[in-house]
Amino acid sequence: MDRRNFIRNILIGGVGLAALTGGGIFYYVNRPEFGRLPSGDRLKKILSSPHYFGDHFECLTPVKVMSDDVQEKENRIAATWKFLFGDKTGLVPPMPIPTAKTNLKSLNPAEDCAIWMGHSTIYLQLAGRKILLDPVFSAYASPIFFVNRAFDGSNVYSADDFPTIDILAITHDHWDHLDYPTIMQLKPKIKTVLCPLGVGEYFEQWNFDAEKIIEDDWDSVIDFGKNLTAHILPSQHFSGRMLTQNPTEWCAFAFVTNDKKIFCSGDGGYSEHFKDIGKKFGGFDLAFMENGQYNRAWHAIHMLPDETARASQDIRAKKVVPIHAGKFALARHAWNEPYKDLIAESADKNFELLTPRIGELIKFHGEQNFQPWFDF
């Protein structure tokens, strides 16, 4: 082969490899789990929101994901490298997570109760309705198989364990809250989807009936009848599954009956909005509060334990269950640090801190003594 043909073949091979690589990337990012940007009538509704500015949503008080004035802030590339490939000693538990799997199908449907299912997944029975929030039952909270692996023993539930789900509530579109494989496995059992603005686009793309999707802005009230209302509430966070930032809204939820008020914080940093929520509802019987996957550099969008305790007081919660920990290592604190630190921060507060195991039944009547399962 002469030199000219050799160079030509090299160039052809390079172009072919580039095309193959580009085609692979195009196929990868267009997988259904990545979703698509809101359009049509949904986009018109988004454009009318007072929380949407041009091409993105903002918090009540705009914040940056990464703080500029925190000395502990790490270079983004270095922090990402450490997160993906650094030493994970202490970040994951040294043995399988202790659990107590409750049989959901055997529960009395007339009994109000709750179950924390790991990370931010919550199961509620209220006013005869079955409500599931942010279910993630996949082995990884990520589109990449080796990133955000669930702790050993933490994946107790699967779609087969669930009865009919009256309300599937999604707080926002991040991978550890909106999990495509889990949603598709649960799909035949879901009657209604409840979500903040824009998130419904994922469900329509995934062939959910549009009439089953209830999608609204912060401070909206949805009356499900028969003694149950749901409130979509503000949180201080962000959204996006790819490079587009804040294309959809994020939220907290309150579920209210004649005799119960339940708060679910979703993800978010500390702000005065918690006091406003506490004043608006006059307190909550039970609150599921984010407490984990934090760092001083991004505590504007994920609370530190002392902020979780303060926010719990602000909303006037009687009982508090910490969430967003116990299943995935999304930050570089010890896996059980959020629990130990929140116990210390809650010692002088006027709420009762509950620390159930994954799958352990939380009753709304009587006393329960949850053991410190994370103390190892």
C-alpha positions as CSV (number, residue, x, y, z in Angstrom):
1,M,0.0,0.0,0.0
2,D,1.5,3.3,-1.0
3,R,1.6,6.3,1.3
4,R,-1.3,8.1,-0.3
5,N,-3.6,5.1,0.1
6,F,-2.4,4.5,3.6
7,I,-3.3,8.1,4.6
8,R,-6.6,7.9,2.8
9,N,-7.5,4.7,4.7
10,I,-6.5,6.3,8.0
11,L,-8.8,9.3,7.2
12,I,-11.7,7.2,6.2
13,G,-11.3,5.0,9.3
14,G,-11.2,8.2,11.5
15,V,-14.3,9.6,9.9
16,G,-16.0,6.3,10.3
17,L,-15.1,6.0,13.9
18,A,-16.2,9.6,14.6
19,A,-19.5,8.9,12.9
20,L,-20.0,5.8,14.9
21,T,-19.1,7.5,18.1
22,G,-21.4,10.5,17.3
23,G,-24.2,8.1,16.4
24,G,-23.7,6.2,19.6
25,I,-23.8,9.4,21.7
26,F,-26.9,10.6,19.8
27,Y,-28.7,7.3,20.4
28,Y,-27.6,7.4,24.1
29,V,-28.9,10.9,24.9
30,N,-32.1,10.2,23.1
31,R,-33.1,7.2,25.2
32,P,-36.6,7.7,26.6
33,E,-35.3,8.0,30.2
34,F,-33.6,11.3,29.4
35,G,-36.9,12.8,28.6
36,R,-37.7,15.8,26.4
37,L,-38.2,19.5,26.9
38,P,-41.8,20.7,27.6
39,S,-43.7,21.9,24.5
40,G,-47.2,22.8,23.3
41,D,-49.9,23.5,25.9
42,R,-47.6,22.5,28.7
43,L,-45.0,25.0,27.7
44,K,-47.7,27.7,27.4
45,K,-48.7,27.0,31.0
46,I,-45.1,27.1,32.1
47,L,-44.6,30.5,30.4
48,S,-47.4,31.9,32.5
49,S,-45.8,30.8,35.8
50,P,-44.4,33.7,37.9
51,H,-41.5,31.4,38.8
52,Y,-40.4,30.9,35.1
53,F,-38.0,33.4,33.6
54,G,-37.4,33.2,29.9
55,D,-36.2,29.6,29.6
56,H,-35.9,28.4,33.2
57,F,-37.5,28.2,36.6
58,E,-36.0,30.0,39.6
59,C,-36.4,29.6,43.4
60,L,-38.4,32.1,45.4
61,T,-35.0,33.7,46.2
62,P,-32.6,32.8,43.4
63,V,-29.6,30.8,44.6
64,K,-26.6,29.2,43.0
65,V,-26.1,25.4,43.1
66,M,-22.5,25.9,44.0
67,S,-21.7,28.7,46.5
68,D,-19.0,31.2,45.6
69,D,-18.2,32.2,49.2
70,V,-17.6,28.9,50.8
71,Q,-14.0,28.1,51.5
72,E,-14.6,24.4,51.4
73,K,-15.8,24.6,47.8
74,E,-14.0,22.2,45.6
75,N,-13.2,22.6,41.9
76,R,-16.1,21.1,40.0
77,I,-13.9,18.8,37.9
78,A,-11.9,17.6,40.9
79,A,-15.0,17.1,43.0
80,T,-16.7,15.1,40.2
81,W,-13.6,12.9,39.7
82,K,-13.3,12.3,43.5
83,F,-17.0,11.4,43.6
84,L,-16.8,9.0,40.7
85,F,-13.5,7.4,41.3
86,G,-12.2,8.4,44.7
87,D,-11.9,6.2,47.8
88,K,-15.4,5.5,49.1
89,T,-14.4,4.1,52.5
90,G,-17.0,5.2,54.9
91,L,-19.3,6.5,52.2
92,V,-21.1,3.2,52.0
93,P,-22.0,0.9,54.9
94,P,-19.7,-2.0,55.6
95,M,-22.6,-4.5,55.7
96,P,-26.1,-4.7,54.2
97,I,-28.6,-2.2,55.4
98,P,-31.0,-3.6,58.1
99,T,-34.6,-3.5,56.9
100,A,-38.1,-4.5,57.9
101,K,-40.2,-5.2,54.8
102,T,-43.9,-4.4,55.4
103,N,-46.4,-6.3,53.3
104,L,-48.2,-3.5,51.5
105,K,-51.1,-5.6,50.2
106,S,-52.0,-6.9,53.7
107,L,-52.3,-3.4,55.2
108,N,-55.8,-2.4,56.3
109,P,-56.7,0.2,53.5
110,A,-58.7,2.2,56.1
111,E,-55.7,2.6,58.3
112,D,-53.6,5.8,57.9
113,C,-49.9,5.0,58.0
114,A,-46.6,5.6,56.2
115,I,-43.4,3.7,55.2
116,W,-40.0,5.1,54.3
117,M,-38.6,2.9,51.5
118,G,-35.1,4.3,51.3
119,H,-33.7,7.6,50.0
120,S,-36.7,9.8,49.2
121,T,-39.2,7.1,48.5
122,I,-42.3,7.3,50.7
123,Y,-45.5,5.3,50.8
124,L,-48.6,6.8,52.4
125,Q,-52.0,5.5,53.2
126,L,-54.3,8.5,53.8
127,A,-58.1,8.8,53.7
128,G,-58.3,5.4,51.9
129,R,-55.9,6.4,49.2
130,K,-52.5,4.9,48.5
131,I,-49.8,7.5,47.7
132,L,-46.3,6.8,46.5
133,L,-43.6,9.5,46.3
134,D,-40.4,9.5,44.3
135,P,-40.0,5.7,43.9
136,V,-36.5,4.5,43.0
137,F,-36.1,0.7,43.1
138,S,-33.3,0.4,40.5
139,A,-29.8,-0.7,41.5
140,Y,-28.4,2.6,40.3
141,A,-29.8,6.2,40.6
142,S,-28.2,7.2,37.4
143,P,-28.4,6.5,33.6
144,I,-24.9,5.0,33.9
145,F,-24.7,1.6,35.5
146,F,-21.7,2.2,37.7
147,V,-22.7,5.5,39.2
148,N,-24.8,6.0,42.4
149,R,-25.2,2.3,43.2
150,A,-27.7,1.5,45.9
151,F,-26.3,0.3,49.3
152,D,-26.4,-3.5,49.7
153,G,-29.7,-4.6,51.2
154,S,-31.5,-1.3,50.6
155,N,-33.6,-2.3,47.6
156,V,-36.3,-4.1,49.5
157,Y,-39.3,-3.3,47.3
158,S,-40.2,-3.8,43.7
159,A,-43.3,-3.0,41.6
160,D,-44.7,-6.4,42.3
161,D,-45.1,-5.6,46.0
162,F,-47.5,-2.7,45.4
163,P,-51.3,-2.7,45.3
164,T,-53.0,-0.1,43.0
165,I,-51.4,3.3,43.5
166,D,-54.0,6.0,43.6
167,I,-51.5,8.9,43.5
168,L,-47.9,8.8,42.2
169,A,-46.3,12.1,43.4
170,I,-43.0,13.2,41.9
171,T,-41.1,16.2,43.5
172,H,-38.7,16.8,40.6
173,D,-36.9,15.2,37.6
174,H,-33.5,14.3,39.1
175,W,-32.4,10.7,38.6
176,D,-32.6,9.8,42.3
177,H,-36.3,10.9,42.3
178,L,-37.7,10.1,38.9
179,D,-36.4,6.7,37.9
180,Y,-37.6,5.5,34.4
181,P,-37.3,1.7,35.0
182,T,-39.2,1.9,38.3
183,I,-41.9,4.1,36.7
184,M,-42.4,1.8,33.8
185,Q,-42.7,-1.2,36.0
186,L,-45.3,0.5,38.2
187,K,-47.2,2.0,35.3
188,P,-50.0,-0.5,35.1
189,K,-50.8,0.2,38.8
190,I,-50.8,4.0,38.7
191,K,-54.1,5.8,38.6
192,T,-52.9,9.4,38.8
193,V,-49.6,11.2,38.5
194,L,-49.1,14.4,40.6
195,C,-46.2,16.6,39.7
196,P,-44.9,20.2,39.4
197,L,-44.9,22.1,36.1
198,G,-43.0,20.5,33.2
199,V,-42.5,17.1,34.8
200,G,-45.6,15.8,33.2
201,E,-43.7,15.9,29.8
202,Y,-41.8,12.8,30.9
203,F,-44.9,10.9,31.6
204,E,-46.5,11.8,28.3
205,Q,-43.4,10.8,26.5
206,W,-43.6,7.5,28.4
207,N,-47.1,7.0,27.1
208,F,-49.1,7.8,30.2
209,D,-52.6,9.0,29.5
210,A,-52.5,12.8,29.7
211,E,-55.8,12.8,31.5
212,K,-54.1,10.9,34.4
213,I,-51.5,13.6,34.9
214,I,-52.1,16.5,37.4
215,E,-49.4,19.1,36.9
216,D,-49.4,22.5,38.5
217,D,-47.4,25.4,40.0
218,W,-46.3,26.1,43.6
219,D,-49.2,26.9,46.0
220,S,-51.7,24.9,43.9
221,V,-54.3,22.9,45.8
222,I,-55.7,19.7,44.3
223,D,-58.9,18.3,45.8
224,F,-59.0,14.6,45.4
225,G,-62.3,14.4,47.2
226,K,-63.3,12.1,50.0
227,N,-61.3,14.1,52.6
228,L,-58.0,14.4,50.8
229,T,-56.2,17.5,49.4
230,A,-52.7,17.7,48.0
231,H,-50.7,20.9,48.0
232,I,-47.8,21.6,45.6
233,L,-45.4,23.8,47.6
234,P,-42.1,25.7,46.9
235,S,-38.7,24.2,47.6
236,Q,-35.2,25.7,47.1
237,H,-33.6,23.3,44.6
238,F,-33.0,22.9,40.8
239,S,-33.9,20.5,38.0
240,G,-32.7,18.9,34.8
241,R,-31.5,15.5,33.6
242,M,-29.0,16.6,31.0
243,L,-27.3,19.9,30.2
244,T,-30.4,22.1,30.2
245,Q,-30.7,23.7,33.7
246,N,-34.1,24.2,35.4
247,P,-36.4,23.4,32.5
248,T,-39.0,21.9,34.9
249,E,-40.2,22.9,38.4
250,W,-39.3,21.2,41.7
251,C,-41.5,21.1,44.7
252,A,-42.5,19.9,48.2
253,F,-45.9,18.3,48.9
254,A,-48.4,18.5,51.7
255,F,-51.2,16.0,52.0
256,V,-54.1,17.0,54.2
257,T,-57.2,15.3,55.6
258,N,-59.6,16.3,58.2
259,D,-57.4,15.0,61.0
260,K,-53.9,14.6,59.4
261,K,-51.3,16.9,57.8
262,I,-48.3,15.3,56.2
263,F,-45.3,17.3,54.8
264,C,-42.8,15.9,52.3
265,S,-39.9,18.3,51.7
266,G,-38.5,16.8,48.5
267,D,-35.0,18.2,47.9
268,G,-34.0,21.7,48.8
269,G,-31.9,24.0,50.9
270,Y,-32.9,26.0,53.9
271,S,-34.9,29.2,53.4
272,E,-37.6,31.4,55.0
273,H,-40.2,29.5,53.0
274,F,-40.3,26.8,55.7
275,K,-41.7,29.4,58.2
276,D,-44.3,30.5,55.6
277,I,-45.4,26.9,55.2
278,G,-45.6,26.3,58.9
279,K,-47.7,29.4,59.3
280,K,-49.9,28.5,56.4
281,F,-50.8,25.0,57.6
282,G,-50.5,25.6,61.3
283,G,-48.0,22.7,61.7
284,F,-47.8,19.0,60.6
285,D,-48.4,15.7,62.3
286,L,-45.6,14.1,60.4
287,A,-42.8,15.6,58.2
288,F,-40.4,13.7,55.9
289,M,-37.4,16.1,55.8
290,E,-34.4,16.0,53.5
291,N,-31.2,15.2,55.5
292,G,-28.3,13.8,53.5
293,Q,-26.1,14.1,50.4
294,Y,-25.0,17.6,51.6
295,N,-21.9,19.6,51.4
296,R,-21.0,23.1,52.6
297,A,-20.4,24.1,49.0
298,W,-23.9,23.3,47.9
299,H,-26.0,23.7,51.1
300,A,-28.1,26.3,49.3
301,I,-29.9,23.4,47.5
302,H,-29.4,20.6,50.1
303,M,-29.8,21.2,53.8
304,L,-27.1,20.4,56.4
305,P,-28.4,18.6,59.5
306,D,-28.7,21.7,61.6
307,E,-30.7,23.3,58.8
308,T,-33.0,20.2,58.6
309,A,-33.7,20.6,62.4
310,R,-34.4,24.3,62.0
311,A,-36.6,23.7,59.0
312,S,-38.5,21.0,60.9
313,Q,-39.2,23.6,63.7
314,D,-40.2,26.2,61.2
315,I,-42.9,24.0,59.7
316,R,-44.1,23.2,63.2
317,A,-43.7,19.4,62.7
318,K,-44.7,17.2,65.6
319,K,-42.8,14.2,64.3
320,V,-39.9,14.1,61.7
321,V,-38.6,11.3,59.6
322,P,-35.2,12.1,57.8
323,I,-35.0,11.1,54.1
324,H,-32.5,11.5,51.3
325,A,-30.0,9.2,53.0
326,G,-29.6,5.5,53.8
327,K,-29.5,4.2,50.2
328,F,-27.2,6.2,47.9
329,A,-23.8,7.9,48.4
330,L,-24.3,11.2,46.4
331,A,-21.9,13.2,48.6
332,R,-18.7,12.6,50.4
333,H,-19.9,12.5,54.0
334,A,-20.0,9.2,56.0
335,W,-23.1,7.2,55.0
336,N,-24.6,7.4,58.6
337,E,-23.4,10.9,59.5
338,P,-26.7,12.6,58.5
339,Y,-28.5,10.4,61.1
340,K,-26.0,10.9,63.9
341,D,-25.7,14.7,63.3
342,L,-29.5,15.2,63.1
343,I,-30.0,13.3,66.4
344,A,-27.6,15.8,68.0
345,E,-29.2,18.8,66.3
346,S,-32.7,17.7,67.3
347,A,-32.0,17.1,71.0
348,D,-33.3,20.5,72.1
349,K,-36.0,20.9,69.5
350,N,-39.8,20.5,70.1
351,F,-40.4,17.7,67.6
352,E,-39.9,13.9,67.9
353,L,-37.3,12.5,65.6
354,L,-38.2,9.1,64.2
355,T,-35.6,6.8,62.5
356,P,-37.4,3.8,61.1
357,R,-35.6,1.2,59.1
358,I,-36.4,0.9,55.4
359,G,-39.8,-0.8,55.1
360,E,-40.7,-0.3,58.7
361,L,-44.4,0.7,59.3
362,I,-44.9,4.2,60.8
363,K,-48.2,4.4,62.6
364,F,-50.0,7.6,63.2
365,H,-51.5,6.5,66.5
366,G,-49.6,5.4,69.6
367,E,-46.0,5.3,70.6
368,Q,-43.3,3.7,68.5
369,N,-39.7,3.1,69.4
370,F,-37.4,2.9,66.4
371,Q,-34.0,1.6,67.1
372,P,-30.8,3.3,65.8
373,W,-30.3,0.8,62.9
374,F,-27.5,3.0,61.4
375,D,-25.2,2.8,64.4
376,F,-22.4,0.6,62.9
